[in-house]
């Protein structure tokens, strides 16, 4: 008999040509790759069709896999402003899809993700994929580097939220007051 997962995290590497996704199931201290893949969006001719496809796919992943949390890579500054705008739209559509289904969203910078997984904030996509294969024990190939990047986002979230829980982080003033009744402000 399999126990119900504690958490099911959807990691997203947003893009309007290729978008990667990875799902990690957490049971206690054990992690398991549930699914990973890429959406090839470049065959869709207009940008709005791509955004609609992204919204539909993220919504279906949340429902199909019982996602409890989503982690997404934050856009990074690039030279091409138009590319940045399109990437921001893709990210926004992913966030909107999760939010409409009441799924909490967490955002991580690319450097933080790479640092969390490899110990090197400047690691290549291939280095990230190789490290993940060893840590999570799964098989993939170089055609799915956007999917392994998405798994890295999910794992970064697990690592960061686990660290926060261990440190006893407080998420609101109300929680702070409850945990510190005698403290004066």
N, C-alpha and C positions, 0 to 999 in steps of 0.2 A: 504494500500500500504506500503510495507516494503522498507525502505531506504537501499541503498547499504552500505555495511560495510566499515568503515574507514580502518580497518586492519583485516587480517586473519592470525593468527600466528599458525604455526605448531611447537609443542614442541616434542622433541625426547629424549627418554632415551635409548641410544644405547646399543646393546648387540648382541652377536652372537648365543646365545641360545634362549633368549627372548628379543625382542625389543618392547618398548612401544612407542605409539604416542598419542598425544592429540592435538585437534584443538580448538582454542578459537577465536570467532568472536568478534570484538570490534566495537561498534557503539556509538560514543560520549563517555560518561562515563560508558556505560553499556557493560558488558562482558557476553558472552553466550558460553556454551560448545557446539560446533558444532558436534564433533565426538571424540571418543577415542577408543583405542584398543591395542591389542598386536599381535605381529607376533611370532608364535612358530616356531623357526628355528632348534631346536635340532633334528627334524625328518629328516632333510637333512643331508646326510652322510658326505659330504666334505665341508670344509671351504669356498671354492670358490663359490660353489652353494649358500651358505648362503649369501655371499656378493652380488652376482647377484640378489638374491631375495630382499635383502634390497634396492639396487639401484632401482629396478623396482617398488617396493612398494612406496618408497619416491617420485619418479617421478610421479606415478599415483595419490598420495594424493595431490601433488602440483597442478596438472592439474584439478583433480576432484573438489577440494574445493576452487580454486582460491587463493591459499596461497600467501600472500604478503611478509612474513618474516618467517624465521625459527630460532628457538632457540634450542640449543643442549647442553646436559650435557657434560662437559669436563671430560676426563678420570682422575681418581685419582690414586695416587701411591698405588700399592698393592705389596704383597709379591711374588706372582706368575708372573714372567716376561712374560711367554707365554700367560697368560690370558690378561695381559696388552697390548701385541702386537695385539692380536685378537680384543680386544675392540677398540684399536686405529684404526685398519683397518675398523671396522664397522662404527666408527664415521667418518672416512675419506670418506667412500662410501656415507654416508648420505650427507655430505657437498658437495661432487662432484655432486650428483644428484641435489641438490638445485642450485648450482652454474651454472650447464649447462642450467638451466632454468631461469637464471638471478635473482634468489631469494637471498636477503641478508641473511647472516648467522651470528648469535651471539652465543657466547659460554659462559657458566656459570659453575663455580665450584659447586660441590654437596653441600658443606656447605653454599654457598651463596644462592642457591635455597631454601634449607630448612629454612634458616634464613628469607628469603623474604616472605615465605608462613606462617611459624609457629611462627617466632620470636625466634626459637631455632635451631642453626646450627647443632645440633646433634640429631634432631628429627628422629623417626623411620618412615618407609614407611607407617605404619598404622596411625601415627599421622598426616603425610602429607595428606593422603587420607581423614581423618576425617575433617581436617581444610578446604580442598578444597570443600568437600560436603556442608559445611556451607556457604562458600564464594560464590560458583558458582551455588549452588542449582541443584544438579544432583544426580542420583543414580548409584551405582556400588557396586561390592563386592570384597572380598579379592583376587579373581583370577586375578584381573586387577590392582594390585599394581604398575606394571611397566607402565601401561597406566596413572594412577594418578600421578606417578612421572613425566611423560612426560607433563601432564597438568601443574604441578608445574613449570617445566622449562619454559613453555609458559607464565605463570602468572608472574614469576620472570622477564622475558623479558619485559612484559607490565609495571610492576612496575618500573623497572630500566629505560626504555626508557621514561616513563611518567615523572619520576623525572628529567632526563636529559633535556627534553623539557622545564620543568618548570624552571630549573636553567639556561636555555638559553645556553646550551653547544654548543661549536663550534667544528665542525667535520673536518675542514681543515684550512690551513693557508690562503687560498683564502677567505674563509668565515670570518676569523678573521679580515683580512684587510678591508673587506667591512663593517663590523660592527664597526670597530675602525679606521676610516680614519685618524684621527689626531694623533694617537699613534705612537711614534718613537721606533724603535727596537734597 
